[in-house]
Amino acid sequence: MKRIAALALLVAACSDGSSYVLVDVTSGPTLTLTELDVSITNNGQTASSRIAQGGSFTIPPDGTFAIKFDSSRRGTVEVEVHAIGTSGEVAHASGSTEIAPSGTARLMLSLTASPMDMGSDLPPPADLSDLAQVVWTPQISGTGALLSSVWGNGKNVWVAGAGGTILRTSDGGGTWSLQTSNTTNDLYGVWGVAGTNELFAVGASATILHTTDGATWTPQAAPLTNFAINGVWGAGNGTVFATTSSTGTIYFTTDNGTTWKTQPSNATEILRAVWGSKDTDVYSVGDAGTIAHLGNGGAWATQASGTQQALAAIWGSGSNDVYAVGGNSLILHSGNGGATWTATQSQAAASFHGLWGSAANDVYAVGSGGVIVHGSDGADWVALDSGTKNDLFAVWGNGAGDVFVVGQGGTILHGN
Protein backbone atom coordinates (compact mmCIF):
# COMPACT_ATOMS: atom_id res chain seq x y z
CA MET A 1 0.00 0.00 0.00
CA LYS A 2 1.36 3.39 -0.98
CA ARG A 3 2.31 5.85 1.74
CA ILE A 4 0.39 9.10 1.36
CA ALA A 5 1.29 10.77 4.64
CA ALA A 6 3.20 13.60 2.95
CA LEU A 7 0.24 14.37 0.71
CA ALA A 8 -2.18 14.41 3.61
CA LEU A 9 0.03 16.75 5.61
CA LEU A 10 0.30 19.06 2.62
CA VAL A 11 -3.46 19.15 2.20
CA ALA A 12 -3.94 19.65 5.93
CA ALA A 13 -1.79 22.74 5.71
CA CYS A 14 -4.38 24.39 3.48
CA SER A 15 -6.63 26.98 5.06
CA ASP A 16 -9.94 25.16 4.59
CA GLY A 17 -10.32 24.43 8.30
CA SER A 18 -10.50 20.66 7.82
CA SER A 19 -9.05 18.22 10.33
CA TYR A 20 -7.04 15.10 9.46
CA VAL A 21 -6.07 11.83 11.11
CA LEU A 22 -3.11 9.90 9.67
CA VAL A 23 -3.40 6.20 10.39
CA ASP A 24 -0.23 4.07 10.26
CA VAL A 25 -0.91 0.34 9.93
CA THR A 26 1.88 -2.10 10.80
CA SER A 27 2.31 -5.82 11.43
CA GLY A 28 4.94 -8.07 12.99
CA PRO A 29 4.67 -10.96 10.51
CA THR A 30 4.43 -10.09 6.82
CA LEU A 31 0.82 -10.19 5.59
CA THR A 32 -0.22 -10.50 1.94
CA LEU A 33 -3.49 -8.62 1.54
CA THR A 34 -6.04 -7.64 -1.09
CA GLU A 35 -7.67 -4.77 0.82
CA LEU A 36 -8.16 -3.00 4.13
CA ASP A 37 -11.72 -2.47 5.35
CA VAL A 38 -11.81 0.59 7.58
CA SER A 39 -14.55 1.66 10.02
CA ILE A 40 -14.46 5.20 11.43
CA THR A 41 -16.65 6.32 14.36
CA ASN A 42 -17.08 9.81 15.78
CA ASN A 43 -19.83 11.14 18.04
CA GLY A 44 -21.96 8.04 17.56
CA GLN A 45 -21.77 8.09 13.76
CA THR A 46 -19.93 5.44 11.76
CA ALA A 47 -18.68 5.41 8.17
CA SER A 48 -16.80 2.71 6.30
CA SER A 49 -14.21 2.75 3.54
CA ARG A 50 -12.46 0.07 1.53
CA ILE A 51 -8.81 0.58 0.57
CA ALA A 52 -7.48 -1.54 -2.28
CA GLN A 53 -4.49 -1.24 -4.62
CA GLY A 54 -5.92 -3.05 -7.65
CA GLY A 55 -4.07 -6.24 -6.62
CA SER A 56 -2.26 -7.79 -3.66
CA PHE A 57 0.09 -5.84 -1.37
CA THR A 58 2.04 -6.59 1.77
CA ILE A 59 2.34 -5.12 5.26
CA PRO A 60 5.09 -4.45 6.22
CA PRO A 61 6.15 -2.07 4.80
CA ASP A 62 3.77 -0.02 6.90
CA GLY A 63 0.69 1.39 5.21
CA THR A 64 -0.50 4.92 5.85
CA PHE A 65 -3.84 6.44 4.91
CA ALA A 66 -5.45 9.76 5.73
CA ILE A 67 -8.95 10.53 6.98
CA LYS A 68 -10.39 14.00 6.43
CA PHE A 69 -13.02 15.44 8.78
CA ASP A 70 -15.36 18.39 8.33
CA SER A 71 -14.30 21.45 10.30
CA SER A 72 -17.26 21.00 12.68
CA ARG A 73 -16.09 17.58 13.90
CA ARG A 74 -14.67 17.31 17.42
CA GLY A 75 -13.89 14.65 20.03
CA THR A 76 -12.65 11.08 19.85
CA VAL A 77 -12.36 9.19 16.59
CA GLU A 78 -12.27 5.40 16.74
CA VAL A 79 -10.69 3.54 13.84
CA GLU A 80 -11.09 -0.19 13.21
CA VAL A 81 -9.12 -1.91 10.44
CA HIS A 82 -9.83 -5.38 9.02
CA ALA A 83 -6.99 -6.76 6.87
CA ILE A 84 -8.43 -8.96 4.11
CA GLY A 85 -6.54 -11.66 2.23
CA THR A 86 -7.65 -13.97 -0.56
CA SER A 87 -9.42 -16.29 1.88
CA GLY A 88 -11.02 -13.67 4.11
CA GLU A 89 -9.96 -11.63 7.12
CA VAL A 90 -6.45 -12.44 8.32
CA ALA A 91 -5.82 -9.68 10.86
CA HIS A 92 -7.41 -6.72 12.56
CA ALA A 93 -6.55 -3.68 14.65
CA SER A 94 -8.38 -0.86 16.39
CA GLY A 95 -7.53 2.31 18.27
CA SER A 96 -8.61 5.85 18.95
CA THR A 97 -7.29 9.39 19.05
CA GLU A 98 -8.60 12.90 19.49
CA ILE A 99 -9.42 15.08 16.48
CA ALA A 100 -7.08 18.07 16.28
CA PRO A 101 -9.35 20.89 15.05
CA SER A 102 -7.95 22.27 11.77
CA GLY A 103 -4.83 20.20 12.38
CA THR A 104 -3.48 16.67 11.98
CA ALA A 105 -3.51 13.85 14.53
CA ARG A 106 -1.71 10.53 14.15
CA LEU A 107 -2.78 7.02 15.12
CA MET A 108 -0.61 3.89 15.12
CA LEU A 109 -2.36 0.53 14.66
CA SER A 110 -0.64 -2.88 14.88
CA LEU A 111 -2.44 -5.75 13.17
CA THR A 112 -3.05 -8.97 15.13
CA ALA A 113 -4.15 -12.32 13.72
CA SER A 114 -7.89 -12.93 13.21
CA PRO A 115 -9.89 -16.13 12.73
CA MET A 116 -10.22 -16.84 9.02
CA ASP A 117 -13.30 -16.28 6.82
CA MET A 118 -14.60 -13.28 8.70
CA GLY A 119 -14.48 -10.89 5.75
CA SER A 120 -18.02 -11.70 4.61
CA ASP A 121 -19.38 -10.75 8.04
CA LEU A 122 -18.23 -7.15 7.85
CA PRO A 123 -21.05 -4.59 7.82
CA PRO A 124 -21.76 -2.72 4.57
CA PRO A 125 -20.45 0.84 4.25
CA ALA A 126 -22.61 3.51 5.85
CA ASP A 127 -23.65 6.57 3.86
CA LEU A 128 -22.06 9.25 6.05
CA SER A 129 -20.07 11.07 3.42
CA ASP A 130 -19.48 14.13 5.61
CA LEU A 131 -17.73 12.06 8.27
CA ALA A 132 -14.56 10.90 6.55
CA GLN A 133 -12.87 10.99 3.16
CA VAL A 134 -9.79 9.16 1.95
CA VAL A 135 -7.39 11.63 0.31
CA TRP A 136 -6.99 11.51 -3.49
CA THR A 137 -3.49 10.48 -4.54
CA PRO A 138 -1.76 12.26 -7.46
CA GLN A 139 0.05 10.02 -9.96
CA ILE A 140 3.04 10.77 -12.15
CA SER A 141 1.73 11.08 -15.70
CA GLY A 142 5.04 12.10 -17.28
CA THR A 143 3.35 14.84 -19.31
CA GLY A 144 2.21 18.41 -18.89
CA ALA A 145 -0.49 18.06 -21.55
CA LEU A 146 -4.13 18.74 -20.80
CA LEU A 147 -5.77 15.34 -20.25
CA SER A 148 -9.42 15.30 -21.28
CA SER A 149 -10.68 11.72 -21.09
CA VAL A 150 -10.11 8.43 -19.27
CA TRP A 151 -11.38 4.87 -19.65
CA GLY A 152 -10.14 1.51 -18.45
CA ASN A 153 -10.50 -2.21 -18.08
CA GLY A 154 -9.27 -3.52 -14.74
CA LYS A 155 -5.67 -2.51 -14.14
CA ASN A 156 -5.38 -1.31 -17.75
CA VAL A 157 -6.38 2.34 -18.00
CA TRP A 158 -6.02 4.76 -20.93
CA VAL A 159 -5.98 8.56 -20.86
CA ALA A 160 -6.31 10.84 -23.90
CA GLY A 161 -5.52 14.53 -24.24
CA ALA A 162 -3.95 17.45 -26.04
CA GLY A 163 -1.51 17.05 -28.91
CA GLY A 164 -2.51 13.46 -29.59
CA THR A 165 -1.46 12.34 -26.12
CA ILE A 166 -2.47 8.81 -25.15
CA LEU A 167 -1.20 7.35 -21.86
CA ARG A 168 -1.64 3.81 -20.58
CA THR A 169 -1.09 2.06 -17.29
CA SER A 170 -1.20 -1.71 -16.92
CA ASP A 171 -0.66 -1.74 -13.15
CA GLY A 172 -3.63 0.25 -11.92
CA GLY A 173 -1.86 3.60 -12.14
CA GLY A 174 1.47 2.69 -10.56
CA THR A 175 3.26 3.70 -13.76
CA TRP A 176 2.08 5.47 -16.91
CA SER A 177 3.62 5.21 -20.39
CA LEU A 178 3.12 7.33 -23.51
CA GLN A 179 1.70 5.53 -26.54
CA THR A 180 2.17 6.36 -30.20
CA SER A 181 -1.12 7.79 -31.43
CA ASN A 182 0.14 8.82 -34.88
CA THR A 183 -1.60 12.19 -34.53
CA THR A 184 -0.85 15.59 -33.05
CA ASN A 185 -4.51 16.58 -32.99
CA ASP A 186 -6.08 17.20 -29.60
CA LEU A 187 -8.06 14.22 -28.35
CA TYR A 188 -11.32 14.85 -26.49
CA GLY A 189 -12.77 11.42 -25.78
CA VAL A 190 -11.81 7.79 -25.25
CA TRP A 191 -14.04 4.75 -24.78
CA GLY A 192 -13.54 1.00 -24.96
CA VAL A 193 -15.38 -2.30 -25.02
CA ALA A 194 -15.66 -3.75 -21.52
CA GLY A 195 -13.38 -6.71 -20.86
CA THR A 196 -11.24 -6.07 -23.95
CA ASN A 197 -8.38 -3.91 -25.20
CA GLU A 198 -10.50 -2.50 -28.04
CA LEU A 199 -10.83 1.27 -27.78
CA PHE A 200 -11.79 4.37 -29.76
CA ALA A 201 -10.28 7.84 -29.28
CA VAL A 202 -11.72 10.95 -30.95
CA GLY A 203 -10.73 14.57 -31.27
CA ALA A 204 -10.00 17.65 -33.35
CA SER A 205 -10.00 17.73 -37.17
CA ALA A 206 -12.31 14.72 -37.52
CA THR A 207 -9.87 12.43 -35.68
CA ILE A 208 -11.05 8.89 -34.99
CA LEU A 209 -8.49 6.35 -33.71
CA HIS A 210 -9.12 2.65 -33.12
CA THR A 211 -7.12 -0.10 -31.41
CA THR A 212 -7.88 -3.76 -30.87
CA ASP A 213 -4.85 -4.53 -28.71
CA GLY A 214 -4.72 -1.39 -26.56
CA ALA A 215 -1.38 -0.38 -28.06
CA THR A 216 -1.51 0.10 -31.84
CA TRP A 217 -3.78 2.95 -32.88
CA THR A 218 -5.16 3.12 -36.44
CA PRO A 219 -7.00 6.12 -37.92
CA GLN A 220 -10.54 5.70 -39.23
CA ALA A 221 -12.35 7.90 -41.75
CA ALA A 222 -15.01 10.24 -40.41
CA PRO A 223 -18.01 11.04 -42.62
CA LEU A 224 -17.23 14.79 -42.51
CA THR A 225 -13.63 15.98 -42.55
CA ASN A 226 -13.90 19.54 -41.23
CA PHE A 227 -15.50 19.05 -37.80
CA ALA A 228 -14.10 18.06 -34.42
CA ILE A 229 -15.42 14.96 -32.68
CA ASN A 230 -16.20 15.73 -29.06
CA GLY A 231 -17.22 12.47 -27.41
CA VAL A 232 -17.59 8.74 -28.00
CA TRP A 233 -19.57 5.85 -26.49
CA GLY A 234 -20.50 2.38 -27.67
CA ALA A 235 -22.83 -0.46 -26.78
CA GLY A 236 -20.14 -3.14 -26.98
CA ASN A 237 -21.76 -4.92 -29.94
CA GLY A 238 -20.00 -3.08 -32.76
CA THR A 239 -22.32 -0.06 -32.51
CA VAL A 240 -20.54 3.16 -31.52
CA PHE A 241 -21.81 6.75 -31.38
CA ALA A 242 -19.80 9.99 -31.52
CA THR A 243 -20.77 13.64 -31.08
CA THR A 244 -19.38 16.33 -33.39
CA SER A 245 -18.96 20.08 -33.70
CA SER A 246 -21.33 20.01 -36.68
CA THR A 247 -24.59 21.37 -35.22
CA GLY A 248 -26.80 18.51 -34.07
CA THR A 249 -24.84 15.89 -36.00
CA ILE A 250 -24.01 12.47 -34.55
CA TYR A 251 -21.75 9.88 -36.13
CA PHE A 252 -22.44 6.18 -35.72
CA THR A 253 -21.05 2.86 -36.83
CA THR A 254 -22.43 -0.66 -36.56
CA ASP A 255 -19.22 -2.42 -37.62
CA ASN A 256 -16.66 -1.12 -35.11
CA GLY A 257 -15.72 1.81 -37.29
CA THR A 258 -15.11 0.15 -40.64
CA THR A 259 -17.74 2.58 -41.90
CA TRP A 260 -19.06 5.67 -40.10
CA LYS A 261 -22.27 7.44 -41.04
CA THR A 262 -24.04 10.64 -40.00
CA GLN A 263 -27.26 10.68 -38.04
CA PRO A 264 -29.46 13.75 -37.37
CA SER A 265 -30.32 14.29 -33.71
CA ASN A 266 -32.98 17.01 -34.26
CA ALA A 267 -30.87 19.21 -31.98
CA THR A 268 -30.03 22.76 -33.06
CA GLU A 269 -26.85 23.10 -30.96
CA ILE A 270 -23.42 21.47 -30.90
CA LEU A 271 -23.40 18.19 -28.96
CA ARG A 272 -20.54 17.53 -26.54
CA ALA A 273 -20.99 14.09 -25.00
CA VAL A 274 -22.82 10.81 -25.49
CA TRP A 275 -23.78 7.85 -23.25
CA GLY A 276 -26.32 5.07 -23.35
CA SER A 277 -27.58 2.05 -21.43
CA LYS A 278 -27.83 0.13 -24.72
CA ASP A 279 -27.82 0.92 -28.44
CA THR A 280 -31.55 1.71 -28.40
CA ASP A 281 -31.33 3.97 -25.33
CA VAL A 282 -28.72 6.66 -26.01
CA TYR A 283 -28.42 10.23 -24.70
CA SER A 284 -26.39 13.14 -26.01
CA VAL A 285 -25.92 16.57 -24.39
CA GLY A 286 -24.50 19.87 -25.55
CA ASP A 287 -24.72 23.62 -25.73
CA ALA A 288 -27.67 25.69 -24.46
CA GLY A 289 -28.96 22.86 -22.26
CA THR A 290 -29.50 20.52 -25.20
CA ILE A 291 -30.44 16.91 -24.46
CA ALA A 292 -31.22 14.48 -27.28
CA HIS A 293 -32.38 10.88 -26.87
CA LEU A 294 -32.38 7.88 -29.18
CA GLY A 295 -35.07 5.34 -28.29
CA ASN A 296 -36.43 2.05 -29.57
CA GLY A 297 -37.90 3.73 -32.62
CA GLY A 298 -34.47 4.47 -34.03
CA ALA A 299 -34.98 8.24 -34.21
CA TRP A 300 -33.48 10.99 -32.06
CA ALA A 301 -35.70 13.47 -30.23
CA THR A 302 -34.82 16.41 -28.03
CA GLN A 303 -35.87 16.58 -24.38
CA ALA A 304 -36.67 19.60 -22.21
CA SER A 305 -33.77 20.13 -19.82
CA GLY A 306 -35.14 23.29 -18.22
CA THR A 307 -31.82 25.10 -18.59
CA GLN A 308 -29.79 27.12 -21.09
CA GLN A 309 -26.50 26.19 -19.44
CA ALA A 310 -24.07 24.26 -21.64
CA LEU A 311 -23.98 20.57 -20.73
CA ALA A 312 -20.61 18.82 -20.96
CA ALA A 313 -21.09 15.24 -19.80
CA ILE A 314 -23.74 12.56 -19.28
CA TRP A 315 -23.81 9.20 -17.46
CA GLY A 316 -26.36 6.88 -15.94
CA SER A 317 -26.63 3.67 -13.95
CA GLY A 318 -29.55 2.65 -16.16
CA SER A 319 -32.27 3.95 -18.44
CA ASN A 320 -34.23 5.44 -15.52
CA ASP A 321 -31.29 6.91 -13.61
CA VAL A 322 -29.39 9.41 -15.75
CA TYR A 323 -27.27 12.46 -14.83
CA ALA A 324 -25.95 15.39 -16.87
CA VAL A 325 -23.59 18.15 -15.74
CA GLY A 326 -22.49 21.53 -17.02
CA GLY A 327 -21.69 25.13 -16.20
CA ASN A 328 -22.56 27.09 -13.07
CA SER A 329 -22.39 24.02 -10.80
CA LEU A 330 -25.37 22.50 -12.62
CA ILE A 331 -26.26 18.84 -12.12
CA LEU A 332 -29.37 17.41 -13.79
CA HIS A 333 -31.04 14.11 -12.93
CA SER A 334 -33.81 12.12 -14.58
CA GLY A 335 -35.47 9.11 -13.02
CA ASN A 336 -37.96 8.51 -15.82
CA GLY A 337 -36.04 8.08 -19.05
CA GLY A 338 -35.65 11.79 -19.64
CA ALA A 339 -39.34 12.66 -19.50
CA THR A 340 -38.42 15.20 -16.82
CA TRP A 341 -35.09 16.53 -15.61
CA THR A 342 -34.51 17.97 -12.13
CA ALA A 343 -31.72 20.47 -11.47
CA THR A 344 -29.61 20.42 -8.31
CA GLN A 345 -26.65 22.53 -7.22
CA SER A 346 -23.51 21.08 -5.70
CA GLN A 347 -21.71 22.32 -2.59
CA ALA A 348 -18.84 23.54 -4.76
CA ALA A 349 -18.93 26.32 -7.35
CA ALA A 350 -17.55 24.99 -10.63
CA SER A 351 -18.14 24.35 -14.29
CA PHE A 352 -18.45 20.59 -14.44
CA HIS A 353 -16.71 18.78 -17.30
CA GLY A 354 -16.77 15.09 -16.38
CA LEU A 355 -19.20 12.58 -14.86
CA TRP A 356 -19.14 8.89 -13.90
CA GLY A 357 -20.50 6.53 -11.31
CA SER A 358 -20.17 2.93 -10.21
CA ALA A 359 -23.85 2.73 -9.19
CA ALA A 360 -26.91 4.88 -8.59
CA ASN A 361 -25.63 5.77 -5.10
CA ASP A 362 -21.99 6.36 -6.07
CA VAL A 363 -21.63 9.18 -8.63
CA TYR A 364 -18.75 11.63 -9.21
CA ALA A 365 -18.67 14.94 -11.08
CA VAL A 366 -15.42 16.84 -11.73
CA GLY A 367 -14.72 20.33 -12.99
CA SER A 368 -12.92 23.63 -12.86
CA GLY A 369 -10.55 24.55 -10.06
CA GLY A 370 -9.94 20.96 -8.98
CA VAL A 371 -13.55 20.45 -7.87
CA ILE A 372 -14.78 16.90 -7.24
CA VAL A 373 -18.25 16.26 -5.85
CA HIS A 374 -19.86 12.95 -4.87
CA GLY A 375 -23.56 12.13 -4.94
CA SER A 376 -25.43 9.21 -3.42
CA ASP A 377 -29.10 10.05 -3.87
CA GLY A 378 -29.40 12.30 -6.92
CA ALA A 379 -30.06 15.38 -4.83
CA ASP A 380 -27.29 15.95 -2.27
CA TRP A 381 -23.72 16.43 -3.52
CA VAL A 382 -20.73 16.54 -1.19
CA ALA A 383 -17.52 18.37 -2.18
CA LEU A 384 -14.36 16.27 -1.87
CA ASP A 385 -10.84 17.61 -1.43
CA SER A 386 -8.92 16.76 -4.58
CA GLY A 387 -5.66 18.34 -3.42
CA THR A 388 -5.33 20.31 -6.68
CA LYS A 389 -6.58 23.56 -8.18
CA ASN A 390 -6.06 22.34 -11.75
CA ASP A 391 -9.18 22.08 -13.89
CA LEU A 392 -10.42 18.48 -14.05
CA PHE A 393 -12.05 17.16 -17.21
CA ALA A 394 -12.94 13.50 -16.84
CA VAL A 395 -13.57 10.75 -14.31
CA TRP A 396 -13.86 6.98 -14.65
CA GLY A 397 -13.45 4.03 -12.32
CA ASN A 398 -13.29 0.25 -12.08
CA GLY A 399 -15.86 0.47 -9.30
CA ALA A 400 -16.45 2.06 -5.93
CA GLY A 401 -13.08 2.80 -4.34
CA ASP A 402 -11.01 2.63 -7.54
CA VAL A 403 -11.54 5.91 -9.40
CA PHE A 404 -9.34 7.92 -11.79
CA VAL A 405 -9.66 11.66 -12.48
CA VAL A 406 -7.67 13.53 -15.17
CA GLY A 407 -7.22 17.17 -16.07
CA GLN A 408 -5.05 20.20 -16.72
CA GLY A 409 -1.25 20.06 -16.67
CA GLY A 410 -1.02 16.26 -16.93
CA THR A 411 -3.04 15.77 -13.74
CA ILE A 412 -4.01 12.19 -12.87
CA LEU A 413 -5.62 11.51 -9.49
CA HIS A 414 -6.45 8.08 -8.08
CA GLY A 415 -9.07 7.76 -5.36
CA ASN A 416 -9.47 4.58 -3.33
Secondary structure as UniProt FT lines:
FT   HELIX           5..12
FT   TURN            15..16
FT   STRAND          19..27
FT   STRAND          31..42
FT   TURN            43..44
FT   STRAND          45..59
FT   STRAND          63..69
FT   TURN            71..72
FT   STRAND          76..85
FT   TURN            86..87
FT   STRAND          88..98
FT   TURN            101..102
FT   STRAND          104..113
FT   HELIX           119..121
FT   TURN            129..131
FT   STRAND          133..134
FT   STRAND          137..139
FT   STRAND          147..153
FT   TURN            154..155
FT   STRAND          156..161
FT   HELIX           162..164
FT   STRAND          166..169
FT   TURN            172..173
FT   STRAND          177..178
FT   STRAND          187..192
FT   TURN            194..195
FT   STRAND          199..203
FT   TURN            204..206
FT   STRAND          207..211
FT   STRAND          218..219
FT   STRAND          229..234
FT   STRAND          240..244
FT   TURN            247..248
FT   STRAND          249..253
FT   TURN            256..257
FT   STRAND          261..264
FT   STRAND          271..278
FT   TURN            279..280
FT   STRAND          281..286
FT   HELIX           287..289
FT   STRAND          291..294
FT   TURN            296..297
FT   STRAND          300..303
FT   STRAND          311..318
FT   TURN            319..320
FT   STRAND          321..326
FT   TURN            328..329
FT   STRAND          330..334
FT   TURN            337..338
FT   STRAND          342..345
FT   STRAND          352..359
FT   TURN            360..361
FT   STRAND          362..367
FT   HELIX           368..370
FT   STRAND          372..375
FT   STRAND          381..384
FT   STRAND          392..399
FT   TURN            400..401
FT   STRAND          402..407
FT   HELIX           408..410
FT   STRAND          412..415
//
